[in-house]
Structures are given as C-alpha cells and as structure tokens.
Amino acid sequence: MPGALGTGARTHVAGVCRLMLTHEKREAIAALKRQLADLTSDDKARVREAMRKARRERAAVVRASKAPNKRDERQRDTGFLAYLRRLPCEAAHLGGCDGPIEAAHIRYSDGAQARNPGMGRKNHDRNATPLCRHHHQHDQHRRNERAFWRGVGKDPYAVAAAHYAAFTTGD
C-alpha cells in the first residue's frame, strides 16, 4: 500500500531526518501490522523477498551517492525557514527595513571553514538568516555580501547557527 500513510512532518537534526507521526498515522501503521499478521506463509515469503529487494536497491543508491568527487546534497528544512520568517530582521538596527521577513541563505565561504557548498549552489537551509525584503534583495544580493555583513556588524554563520540551535531546542 504505497502512499497509504501520506507524508509526515520531517525535522532535520545534525543531518538526520526524523519523521514525526501523528496519532492517526500511528493507528494506520498498527492496522497494517495487524493485516501483516493475517498473511499466509506464501504471502509472507513474497513480502520478505520484496523487502530484501528494496533494501538492496536502497543500498545501491547509497553506494552511488558516496561516489568520489560528488557534492553533498543540499540539506533542506522548511520548518526552520518558516521559523526564520517569524523573527525580526538581523539588519534592523541599520534602518530602512521594508517588506516581509525572508530567509536569506548565506552565499559566501568564509575561507578556512569553507561552509558554502560551491559556485552556483544554494547553501543548506540551516545557513540562513532572517532579513526583511529590502535588506535581503537590495543589500545582501546587490552588493558584496561579505561587505554587507561587515556593515551589519555580525558574523552571518554565527547568527544562523544560533537561530538553528534555538529552533532545534524549541526556544
């Protein structure tokens, strides 16, 4: 029954995706387990073989994704981006705030720590900060981003890490 349970909310903590199940989904899983208990031995053998095949296919995908010189996939966290949109603009003290708060992904690498995933690629969602539309679109994107953050007087990666820590702990 693929798709019978739909999709659940996902949280990403330290690169691990955790599926949060609702009460209804837990009940649906329990019902599927009861149905599985009612299967005949031939049906159970077919299910076991299908599970083995799926496991082998997943293992092959993981092995392929670990190929040398392959970039890491961008880590997304829509819950964190929504959390950022509820915070005040990090550049508000400069004045000129205008428009709604947007999640502004940091686009430059800071040398030794090399936190940017590469040219032409958006950074991981955990490396985003809250900026109003004016500071995001007109200041961060239209001029040297490093100079923008120097003018703000904050380390954007430290700000993003603090916000992500507050989000994951529920503060």
C-alpha positions, 0 to 999 in steps of 0.5 A, spaced: 500 500 500 504 505 497 502 512 499 497 509 504 500 513 510 501 520 506 507 524 508 509 526 515 512 532 518 520 531 517 525 535 522 532 535 520 537 534 526 545 534 525 543 531 518 538 526 520 531 526 518 526 524 523 519 523 521 514 525 526 507 521 526 501 523 528 496 519 532 492 517 526 498 515 522 500 511 528 493 507 528 494 506 520 501 503 521 498 498 527 492 496 522 497 494 517 501 490 522 495 487 524 493 485 516 501 483 516 499 478 521 493 475 517 498 473 511 499 466 509 506 463 509 506 464 501 504 471 502 509 472 507 515 469 503 513 474 497 513 480 502 520 478 505 523 477 498 520 484 496 523 487 502 530 484 501 529 487 494 528 494 496 533 494 501 538 492 496 536 497 491 536 502 497 543 500 498 545 501 491 543 508 491 547 509 497 553 506 494 552 511 488 551 517 492 558 516 496 561 516 489 568 520 489 568 527 487 560 528 488 557 534 492 553 533 498 546 534 497 543 540 499 540 539 506 533 542 506 528 544 512 522 548 511 520 548 518 526 552 520 525 557 514 518 558 516 521 559 523 526 564 520 520 568 517 517 569 524 523 573 527 525 580 526 530 582 521 538 581 523 539 588 519 534 592 523 538 596 527 541 599 520 534 602 518 530 602 512 527 595 513 521 594 508 517 588 506 516 581 509 521 577 513 525 572 508 530 567 509 536 569 506 541 563 505 548 565 506 552 565 499 559 566 501 565 561 504 568 564 509 575 561 507 578 556 512 571 553 514 569 553 507 561 552 509 558 554 502 557 548 498 560 551 491 559 556 485 552 556 483 549 552 489 544 554 494 547 553 501 543 548 506 537 551 509 540 551 516 545 557 513 540 562 513 538 568 516 532 572 517 532 579 513 526 583 511 525 584 503 529 590 502 535 588 506 535 581 503 534 583 495 537 590 495 543 589 500 545 582 501 544 580 493 546 587 490 552 588 493 558 584 496 555 580 501 561 579 505 561 587 505 554 587 507 555 583 513 561 587 515 556 593 515 551 589 519 556 588 524 555 580 525 558 574 523 552 571 518 554 563 520 554 565 527 547 568 527 544 562 523 547 557 527 544 560 533 537 561 530 538 553 528 540 551 535 534 555 538 529 552 533 532 545 534 531 546 542 524 549 541 526 556 544 
